[in-house]
């Protein structure tokens, strides 16, 4: 288009080129002896320390969608969008309960994906497959939404053409994505980890400047809140209802306090069930790195609260509000706001922050989905004897395919479709709660009961989301529906159904003496803190009893990657070894540290449905 | 969901050795969740803190407080673990 601002565009291109360079150079960072091992390609060597983990999880949890969709929801519907802030509060006290346990058991047994853990814990391939399947279908639309976020920025920049040919129209998006796909293929998790430093810095600068500078242009915070309150309490002539809410209401339906609380709680539980956040967690070097980050990451969340307020600023700025309304797309609120408020060069910095902010989580999500496919579908069902090298190759290509699929989603399907799927993704991923979080604390649940509970939760959530309607949309209108007269988050209702069924059936199956699968984990392994990597398991995830006999004393030296070695301690050793026993490790024996923190906030997706409402209300 | 989990965690032996620290951890974690989850507590436009309505101010102020609370939890957890490891197994110096 014609109105591309050259300064803005140049800045974005320069920053993108820098990021690309870092992405490719990352392969040399903490160089691996053998990059062709999933611990290396897929988990960055499992050696990230506190600092790197903080950046990476911050970069992973807070996606472009955060910067675009949360303010868009606030712009369209008001206070309900702040559920995202409440949820990023609750997520940390929740994960401090279970995440260190997941890290420990995964480290001892060399689990690379959450489904590896489920396989080992319940001895159930079916349950493992169900969880891998859920993870992949929840991640695909999530990646697509990263692209939708990039598209929103590109649209406002005026980049791209009005051509009807999809390929030409979205050429810049294709280029950005191709570059992302290639450096992910080459560098694996190291690429997004390294880039997250640039991303987080840019985002911090962008947000701090925005919250200090923009209010001075708009007449101060008092005026911003005043305008927002007046807007959301006024009546929308189309629906005969207020445009939104300025604080959650105490009623029983609509944007109520209960809706707000259930959305926030459900999303908080779901965030670290997403495979990409778990990938980020498992890349951490030590248990204390994971724990420490649960206290350090809230610092990052302060940003989210401030970003959400950008939605109110967009309402207050008349030019922005009018343009968003004209485009009929609330997703454009933040890009337009930046374009009008910032000088062209700083708008370039801000746009680059959002674009890079989308690429980092997209890369981690693609890696997580690829690892699930490789470990829990390909190796488990098709090639049980796949070598680490083959697994890595498969993962590299799978990450490529996943990204192409997401690209197709983003450019070919209507955006509302991607958003709906993302809404469903949040509901779906939450259904892993009983088997994953439950499994970290108790082996009481029966595997078939968990599978049936999962099925019920998935079915209920999907149907309820499909049936939810608003005055303007007949299906997929919202992530909340009305249960027993109260508006609540569908994901949480589905989780409760899931849990109740799992409990009742477990009681029945146990009474009926249904055989239980073998549990290869031991209680002390959930609190273990081994300093070194476990030995790479030669045969897929099959830590079968057959290998037990070969398990000699796995010494630290064996733990270096790529070398087939005896199983790490305790796995099948007679008698429980104290944790950490296998690690009287000469420090530095092959283990590099990488700090792995990663959480992606992917989860903001749960707000999406409401975004749809927000968009609808604009029209 | 939080409660049973915390309890089961606390029922493990190292935790029995430090009942006060364990109880403090449980209380802090549950409180950190509760004060965000119980929305009626802060779903109000007044009183205002400066220009910020209470609802928005509360959520923004929560984050730094949360970081401090969780840091205390981690310190307490470390005490539990150190106590446990000091017994028999403490392979190498644990993390700074």
Interface residues (C-beta under 8 A of the other chain):
Chain A: X79 X82 X85 X86 X89 X90 X92 X93 X94 X96 X97 X98 X220 X221 X222 X224 X225 X229 X246 X247 X248 X249 X250 X257 X258 X260 X261 X264 X265 X269 X286 X288 X289 X291 X292 X294 X295 X296 X298 X299 X301 X302 X305 X306 X309 X437 X441 X442 X527 X529 X531 X578 X579 X580 X581 X583 X584 X585 X587
Chain B: X1 X2 X5 X6 X8 X9 X12 X29 X30 X32 X33 X36 X37 X38 X39 X40 X43 X44 X45 X50 X51 X52 X53 X55 X56 X59 X60 X62 X63 X64 X66 X67 X70 X71 X73 X74 X77 X78 X81 X88 X89 X90 X91 X92 X94 X95
